[in-house]
């Protein structure tokens, strides 16, 4: 059987090549749009470095009844909040909303760690946190955040809807994977291959989609309309009302 380290080194190589390609594509964009592209290049490059160290067995440490990987933690805790934060930014919500959505995403990722390495109450709390957080994100993205996007030009609203649907779908599949993994239904090789595929889709696929549509932001980049509009209560308040935190 193929070694798990080989799977991760192969994934790291794909990330590295993807980062180079994305950087070259970003350089071809108008200067005013590159600031939206370069963070995706950084996220993909960081993923390559993190997965590479994971494959090399660097940064493994024990917590509770399991182990955590520093490389995986670094890439996940950067990538997932950034992707959802960017989606909220496209809608034009206030910085408070973006910050609240980022916080919910971090809490969901932390919930997975709890469910993975602890047992009993802590594991159950982690699992419930994942589900509650995702339900909260769905409510926000189809509710007040969508309302904010509706006040933007039609092209940007459409960009938001596509970005939202891609992010929620890909993350929903990743959550389903996490539930199966926590339940012990994957062998080590299957878990590694499927996780790397899903993460590549979420990081590289999302970046490619944004690069193909980033011109939608051009008009408002020129007028300085990126700061965001306030939709009322910040996302962190909404999350508290649903028990996501």
Short mmCIF file of the C-alpha atoms (twelve columns), coordinates in Angstrom:
data_MODEL
# 
_entry.id   MODEL 
# 
loop_
_atom_site.group_PDB 
_atom_site.id 
_atom_site.type_symbol 
_atom_site.label_atom_id 
_atom_site.label_alt_id 
_atom_site.label_comp_id 
_atom_site.label_asym_id 
_atom_site.label_seq_id 
_atom_site.Cartn_x 
_atom_site.Cartn_y 
_atom_site.Cartn_z 
_atom_site.pdbx_PDB_model_num 
ATOM 1   C CA . UNK A 1   0.000   0.000  0.000   1 
ATOM 2   C CA . UNK A 2   1.140   3.551  -0.682  1 
ATOM 3   C CA . UNK A 3   2.597   5.210  2.400   1 
ATOM 4   C CA . UNK A 4   0.593   8.043  3.947   1 
ATOM 5   C CA . UNK A 5   3.659   10.258 3.758   1 
ATOM 6   C CA . UNK A 6   3.743   9.714  -0.013  1 
ATOM 7   C CA . UNK A 7   0.130   10.854 -0.321  1 
ATOM 8   C CA . UNK A 8   0.887   14.001 1.631   1 
ATOM 9   C CA . UNK A 9   4.103   14.764 -0.225  1 
ATOM 10  C CA . UNK A 10  2.211   14.401 -3.510  1 
ATOM 11  C CA . UNK A 11  -0.458  16.769 -2.212  1 
ATOM 12  C CA . UNK A 12  2.211   19.236 -1.085  1 
ATOM 13  C CA . UNK A 13  3.691   19.135 -4.577  1 
ATOM 14  C CA . UNK A 14  0.313   19.894 -6.147  1 
ATOM 15  C CA . UNK A 15  -0.106  22.838 -3.782  1 
ATOM 16  C CA . UNK A 16  3.351   24.139 -4.663  1 
ATOM 17  C CA . UNK A 17  2.687   23.984 -8.407  1 
ATOM 18  C CA . UNK A 18  -0.752  25.514 -7.915  1 
ATOM 19  C CA . UNK A 19  0.714   28.384 -5.906  1 
ATOM 20  C CA . UNK A 20  3.178   29.170 -8.691  1 
ATOM 21  C CA . UNK A 21  0.432   29.071 -11.319 1 
ATOM 22  C CA . UNK A 22  -1.882  31.235 -9.215  1 
ATOM 23  C CA . UNK A 23  0.897   33.746 -8.607  1 
ATOM 24  C CA . UNK A 24  1.533   33.988 -12.347 1 
ATOM 25  C CA . UNK A 25  -2.181  34.482 -12.981 1 
ATOM 26  C CA . UNK A 26  -2.368  37.120 -10.254 1 
ATOM 27  C CA . UNK A 27  0.464   39.056 -11.890 1 
ATOM 28  C CA . UNK A 28  -1.588  39.208 -15.072 1 
ATOM 29  C CA . UNK A 29  -4.523  40.853 -13.295 1 
ATOM 30  C CA . UNK A 30  -4.845  44.645 -13.158 1 
ATOM 31  C CA . UNK A 31  -2.896  46.092 -10.233 1 
ATOM 32  C CA . UNK A 32  -6.084  47.157 -8.419  1 
ATOM 33  C CA . UNK A 33  -7.283  43.502 -8.316  1 
ATOM 34  C CA . UNK A 34  -4.066  41.813 -7.266  1 
ATOM 35  C CA . UNK A 35  -4.717  42.553 -3.607  1 
ATOM 36  C CA . UNK A 36  -7.687  40.197 -3.809  1 
ATOM 37  C CA . UNK A 37  -5.621  37.473 -5.488  1 
ATOM 38  C CA . UNK A 38  -2.394  37.387 -3.500  1 
ATOM 39  C CA . UNK A 39  -4.013  36.170 -0.247  1 
ATOM 40  C CA . UNK A 40  -5.251  33.073 -2.109  1 
ATOM 41  C CA . UNK A 41  -1.743  32.453 -3.404  1 
ATOM 42  C CA . UNK A 42  -0.482  32.672 0.192   1 
ATOM 43  C CA . UNK A 43  -3.147  30.274 1.466   1 
ATOM 44  C CA . UNK A 44  -2.289  27.687 -1.187  1 
ATOM 45  C CA . UNK A 45  1.469   28.074 -0.643  1 
ATOM 46  C CA . UNK A 46  1.006   27.756 3.124   1 
ATOM 47  C CA . UNK A 47  -1.033  24.601 2.592   1 
ATOM 48  C CA . UNK A 48  1.822   23.092 0.605   1 
ATOM 49  C CA . UNK A 49  4.301   23.872 3.372   1 
ATOM 50  C CA . UNK A 50  1.992   22.583 6.097   1 
ATOM 51  C CA . UNK A 51  1.119   19.339 4.360   1 
ATOM 52  C CA . UNK A 52  4.783   18.826 3.502   1 
ATOM 53  C CA . UNK A 53  5.797   19.044 7.169   1 
ATOM 54  C CA . UNK A 54  2.926   16.725 8.062   1 
ATOM 55  C CA . UNK A 55  4.159   14.188 5.538   1 
ATOM 56  C CA . UNK A 56  7.663   14.466 7.003   1 
ATOM 57  C CA . UNK A 57  6.307   13.776 10.491  1 
ATOM 58  C CA . UNK A 58  7.329   17.198 11.788  1 
ATOM 59  C CA . UNK A 59  5.197   18.861 14.449  1 
ATOM 60  C CA . UNK A 60  3.200   15.870 15.702  1 
ATOM 61  C CA . UNK A 61  2.152   16.158 19.340  1 
ATOM 62  C CA . UNK A 62  -0.187  14.262 21.672  1 
ATOM 63  C CA . UNK A 63  -3.353  15.778 23.103  1 
ATOM 64  C CA . UNK A 64  -5.905  13.844 25.101  1 
ATOM 65  C CA . UNK A 65  -6.314  10.396 23.609  1 
ATOM 66  C CA . UNK A 66  -5.075  11.369 20.137  1 
ATOM 67  C CA . UNK A 67  -2.515  13.376 18.225  1 
ATOM 68  C CA . UNK A 68  -2.557  16.664 16.364  1 
ATOM 69  C CA . UNK A 69  -0.381  17.813 13.463  1 
ATOM 70  C CA . UNK A 70  1.046   21.312 13.576  1 
ATOM 71  C CA . UNK A 71  1.198   21.565 9.775   1 
ATOM 72  C CA . UNK A 72  -2.432  20.589 9.387   1 
ATOM 73  C CA . UNK A 73  -3.551  22.948 12.144  1 
ATOM 74  C CA . UNK A 74  -1.673  25.873 10.639  1 
ATOM 75  C CA . UNK A 75  -3.137  25.440 7.172   1 
ATOM 76  C CA . UNK A 76  -6.695  24.689 8.304   1 
ATOM 77  C CA . UNK A 77  -6.942  27.504 10.836  1 
ATOM 78  C CA . UNK A 78  -5.787  29.938 8.164   1 
ATOM 79  C CA . UNK A 79  -7.594  28.601 5.099   1 
ATOM 80  C CA . UNK A 80  -11.109 27.892 6.369   1 
ATOM 81  C CA . UNK A 81  -11.723 31.233 8.169   1 
ATOM 82  C CA . UNK A 82  -10.181 33.111 5.249   1 
ATOM 83  C CA . UNK A 83  -12.459 31.464 2.681   1 
ATOM 84  C CA . UNK A 84  -15.621 32.199 4.616   1 
ATOM 85  C CA . UNK A 85  -14.409 35.669 5.553   1 
ATOM 86  C CA . UNK A 86  -13.777 36.437 1.891   1 
ATOM 87  C CA . UNK A 87  -17.262 35.200 0.994   1 
ATOM 88  C CA . UNK A 88  -18.747 37.620 3.527   1 
ATOM 89  C CA . UNK A 89  -16.528 40.399 2.177   1 
ATOM 90  C CA . UNK A 90  -17.868 39.844 -1.337  1 
ATOM 91  C CA . UNK A 91  -21.373 40.424 0.032   1 
ATOM 92  C CA . UNK A 92  -20.266 43.825 1.317   1 
ATOM 93  C CA . UNK A 93  -21.130 43.289 5.000   1 
ATOM 94  C CA . UNK A 94  -19.471 45.216 7.802   1 
ATOM 95  C CA . UNK A 95  -16.147 44.210 9.305   1 
ATOM 96  C CA . UNK A 96  -18.018 43.083 12.428  1 
ATOM 97  C CA . UNK A 97  -19.914 40.561 10.378  1 
ATOM 98  C CA . UNK A 98  -16.776 39.350 8.639   1 
ATOM 99  C CA . UNK A 99  -15.058 38.994 12.023  1 
ATOM 100 C CA . UNK A 100 -18.018 37.099 13.478  1 
ATOM 101 C CA . UNK A 101 -18.104 34.665 10.560  1 
ATOM 102 C CA . UNK A 102 -14.358 34.100 10.878  1 
ATOM 103 C CA . UNK A 103 -14.812 33.397 14.609  1 
ATOM 104 C CA . UNK A 104 -17.589 30.870 13.939  1 
ATOM 105 C CA . UNK A 105 -15.406 29.081 11.397  1 
ATOM 106 C CA . UNK A 106 -12.499 28.905 13.855  1 
ATOM 107 C CA . UNK A 107 -14.852 27.508 16.513  1 
ATOM 108 C CA . UNK A 108 -16.048 24.812 14.093  1 
ATOM 109 C CA . UNK A 109 -12.481 23.767 13.298  1 
ATOM 110 C CA . UNK A 110 -11.681 23.698 17.012  1 
ATOM 111 C CA . UNK A 111 -14.754 21.523 17.525  1 
ATOM 112 C CA . UNK A 112 -13.294 18.955 15.128  1 
ATOM 113 C CA . UNK A 113 -10.077 18.838 17.128  1 
ATOM 114 C CA . UNK A 114 -12.019 18.297 20.339  1 
ATOM 115 C CA . UNK A 115 -14.103 15.531 18.775  1 
ATOM 116 C CA . UNK A 116 -10.983 13.891 17.351  1 
ATOM 117 C CA . UNK A 117 -8.690  13.806 20.383  1 
ATOM 118 C CA . UNK A 118 -11.036 13.733 23.367  1 
ATOM 119 C CA . UNK A 119 -13.705 11.328 24.508  1 
ATOM 120 C CA . UNK A 120 -17.062 11.591 26.237  1 
ATOM 121 C CA . UNK A 121 -18.508 15.023 26.908  1 
ATOM 122 C CA . UNK A 122 -15.722 16.998 25.239  1 
ATOM 123 C CA . UNK A 123 -15.949 14.905 22.087  1 
ATOM 124 C CA . UNK A 124 -19.735 15.319 21.972  1 
ATOM 125 C CA . UNK A 125 -19.423 19.068 22.563  1 
ATOM 126 C CA . UNK A 126 -16.961 19.316 19.690  1 
ATOM 127 C CA . UNK A 127 -19.278 17.443 17.333  1 
ATOM 128 C CA . UNK A 128 -22.281 19.566 18.309  1 
ATOM 129 C CA . UNK A 129 -20.160 22.680 17.851  1 
ATOM 130 C CA . UNK A 130 -19.398 21.685 14.261  1 
ATOM 131 C CA . UNK A 131 -23.066 21.136 13.427  1 
ATOM 132 C CA . UNK A 132 -24.303 24.255 15.243  1 
ATOM 133 C CA . UNK A 133 -21.619 26.384 13.610  1 
ATOM 134 C CA . UNK A 134 -22.471 25.188 10.131  1 
ATOM 135 C CA . UNK A 135 -26.193 25.751 10.646  1 
ATOM 136 C CA . UNK A 136 -25.389 29.258 11.880  1 
ATOM 137 C CA . UNK A 137 -23.257 29.981 8.817   1 
ATOM 138 C CA . UNK A 138 -26.026 28.783 6.510   1 
ATOM 139 C CA . UNK A 139 -28.505 31.044 8.308   1 
ATOM 140 C CA . UNK A 140 -26.187 34.030 8.061   1 
ATOM 141 C CA . UNK A 141 -25.201 33.531 4.434   1 
ATOM 142 C CA . UNK A 142 -28.780 33.037 3.261   1 
ATOM 143 C CA . UNK A 143 -30.167 35.679 5.627   1 
ATOM 144 C CA . UNK A 144 -28.567 39.012 6.588   1 
ATOM 145 C CA . UNK A 145 -25.413 38.530 4.518   1 
ATOM 146 C CA . UNK A 146 -27.501 37.767 1.420   1 
ATOM 147 C CA . UNK A 147 -29.568 40.882 2.158   1 
ATOM 148 C CA . UNK A 148 -26.388 42.963 2.190   1 
ATOM 149 C CA . UNK A 149 -25.307 41.433 -1.118  1 
ATOM 150 C CA . UNK A 150 -28.679 42.325 -2.623  1 
ATOM 151 C CA . UNK A 151 -27.825 46.003 -2.094  1 
ATOM 152 C CA . UNK A 152 -24.729 45.626 -4.249  1 
ATOM 153 C CA . UNK A 153 -24.638 45.772 -8.070  1 
ATOM 154 C CA . UNK A 154 -26.212 42.670 -9.698  1 
ATOM 155 C CA . UNK A 155 -22.852 41.336 -10.876 1 
ATOM 156 C CA . UNK A 156 -21.400 41.427 -7.378  1 
ATOM 157 C CA . UNK A 157 -24.522 39.884 -5.868  1 
ATOM 158 C CA . UNK A 158 -24.258 37.029 -8.348  1 
ATOM 159 C CA . UNK A 159 -20.566 36.623 -7.515  1 
ATOM 160 C CA . UNK A 160 -21.510 36.428 -3.836  1 
ATOM 161 C CA . UNK A 161 -24.166 33.786 -4.436  1 
ATOM 162 C CA . UNK A 162 -21.771 31.610 -6.423  1 
ATOM 163 C CA . UNK A 163 -19.012 32.045 -3.839  1 
ATOM 164 C CA . UNK A 164 -21.387 31.286 -0.972  1 
ATOM 165 C CA . UNK A 165 -22.791 28.177 -2.617  1 
ATOM 166 C CA . UNK A 166 -19.331 26.835 -3.428  1 
ATOM 167 C CA . UNK A 167 -17.990 27.479 0.067   1 
ATOM 168 C CA . UNK A 168 -20.991 26.011 1.883   1 
ATOM 169 C CA . UNK A 169 -21.184 22.961 -0.379  1 
ATOM 170 C CA . UNK A 170 -17.476 22.148 -0.173  1 
ATOM 171 C CA . UNK A 171 -17.388 22.702 3.584   1 
ATOM 172 C CA . UNK A 172 -20.558 20.656 4.037   1 
ATOM 173 C CA . UNK A 173 -18.891 17.729 2.269   1 
ATOM 174 C CA . UNK A 174 -15.827 18.226 4.460   1 
ATOM 175 C CA . UNK A 175 -18.006 18.124 7.586   1 
ATOM 176 C CA . UNK A 176 -19.630 14.896 6.391   1 
ATOM 177 C CA . UNK A 177 -16.118 13.497 5.926   1 
ATOM 178 C CA . UNK A 178 -15.200 14.601 9.449   1 
ATOM 179 C CA . UNK A 179 -18.227 12.851 10.931  1 
ATOM 180 C CA . UNK A 180 -17.312 9.610  9.161   1 
ATOM 181 C CA . UNK A 181 -13.693 9.983  10.253  1 
ATOM 182 C CA . UNK A 182 -14.638 10.593 13.883  1 
ATOM 183 C CA . UNK A 183 -16.893 7.519  13.742  1 
ATOM 184 C CA . UNK A 184 -13.899 5.457  12.594  1 
ATOM 185 C CA . UNK A 185 -15.409 4.427  9.256   1 
ATOM 186 C CA . UNK A 186 -12.271 5.194  7.211   1 
ATOM 187 C CA . UNK A 187 -9.026  3.297  7.195   1 
ATOM 188 C CA . UNK A 188 -5.911  5.465  7.414   1 
ATOM 189 C CA . UNK A 189 -5.165  5.436  3.675   1 
ATOM 190 C CA . UNK A 190 -8.730  6.243  2.589   1 
ATOM 191 C CA . UNK A 191 -8.939  9.028  5.167   1 
ATOM 192 C CA . UNK A 192 -5.688  10.586 3.941   1 
ATOM 193 C CA . UNK A 193 -6.566  10.447 0.237   1 
ATOM 194 C CA . UNK A 194 -10.102 11.759 0.631   1 
ATOM 195 C CA . UNK A 195 -9.029  14.553 2.989   1 
ATOM 196 C CA . UNK A 196 -6.314  15.744 0.644   1 
ATOM 197 C CA . UNK A 197 -8.746  15.713 -2.290  1 
ATOM 198 C CA . UNK A 198 -11.371 17.716 -0.397  1 
ATOM 199 C CA . UNK A 199 -8.840  20.218 0.886   1 
ATOM 200 C CA . UNK A 200 -7.391  20.702 -2.590  1 
ATOM 201 C CA . UNK A 201 -10.882 21.351 -3.913  1 
ATOM 202 C CA . UNK A 202 -11.632 23.836 -1.148  1 
ATOM 203 C CA . UNK A 203 -8.340  25.727 -1.426  1 
ATOM 204 C CA . UNK A 204 -7.162  25.500 -5.034  1 
ATOM 205 C CA . UNK A 205 -10.618 25.132 -6.584  1 
ATOM 206 C CA . UNK A 206 -11.967 28.081 -4.614  1 
ATOM 207 C CA . UNK A 207 -8.951  30.194 -5.565  1 
ATOM 208 C CA . UNK A 208 -9.380  29.356 -9.240  1 
ATOM 209 C CA . UNK A 209 -13.050 30.311 -9.092  1 
ATOM 210 C CA . UNK A 210 -12.273 33.655 -7.459  1 
ATOM 211 C CA . UNK A 211 -9.522  34.410 -9.968  1 
ATOM 212 C CA . UNK A 212 -11.976 33.782 -12.809 1 
ATOM 213 C CA . UNK A 213 -14.503 36.232 -11.342 1 
ATOM 214 C CA . UNK A 214 -12.421 38.799 -9.480  1 
ATOM 215 C CA . UNK A 215 -13.040 41.470 -12.131 1 
ATOM 216 C CA . UNK A 216 -16.510 41.738 -10.606 1 
ATOM 217 C CA . UNK A 217 -14.895 43.673 -7.759  1 
ATOM 218 C CA . UNK A 218 -13.179 46.149 -10.096 1 
ATOM 219 C CA . UNK A 219 -15.845 48.865 -10.172 1 
ATOM 220 C CA . UNK A 220 -16.180 49.092 -6.405  1 
ATOM 221 C CA . UNK A 221 -12.428 48.828 -5.939  1 
ATOM 222 C CA . UNK A 222 -12.175 52.028 -7.949  1 
ATOM 223 C CA . UNK A 223 -14.890 53.808 -5.955  1 
ATOM 224 C CA . UNK A 224 -13.574 52.617 -2.570  1 
ATOM 225 C CA . UNK A 225 -16.754 50.694 -1.825  1 
ATOM 226 C CA . UNK A 226 -15.074 47.651 -0.301  1 
ATOM 227 C CA . UNK A 227 -15.298 48.694 3.323   1 
ATOM 228 C CA . UNK A 228 -18.613 46.942 3.759   1 
ATOM 229 C CA . UNK A 229 -22.073 47.954 4.872   1 
ATOM 230 C CA . UNK A 230 -23.494 47.191 8.265   1 
ATOM 231 C CA . UNK A 231 -26.319 44.665 8.269   1 
ATOM 232 C CA . UNK A 232 -27.314 45.237 11.874  1 
ATOM 233 C CA . UNK A 233 -26.301 42.780 14.570  1 
ATOM 234 C CA . UNK A 234 -22.779 41.399 14.228  1 
ATOM 235 C CA . UNK A 235 -22.419 37.740 13.357  1 
ATOM 236 C CA . UNK A 236 -21.035 36.911 16.772  1 
ATOM 237 C CA . UNK A 237 -24.353 38.012 18.320  1 
ATOM 238 C CA . UNK A 238 -26.265 35.862 15.881  1 
ATOM 239 C CA . UNK A 239 -24.051 32.910 16.683  1 
ATOM 240 C CA . UNK A 240 -24.663 33.355 20.377  1 
ATOM 241 C CA . UNK A 241 -28.376 33.231 19.775  1 
ATOM 242 C CA . UNK A 242 -28.096 29.865 18.101  1 
ATOM 243 C CA . UNK A 243 -25.738 28.295 20.578  1 
ATOM 244 C CA . UNK A 244 -22.879 28.108 18.096  1 
ATOM 245 C CA . UNK A 245 -20.366 29.346 20.601  1 
# 
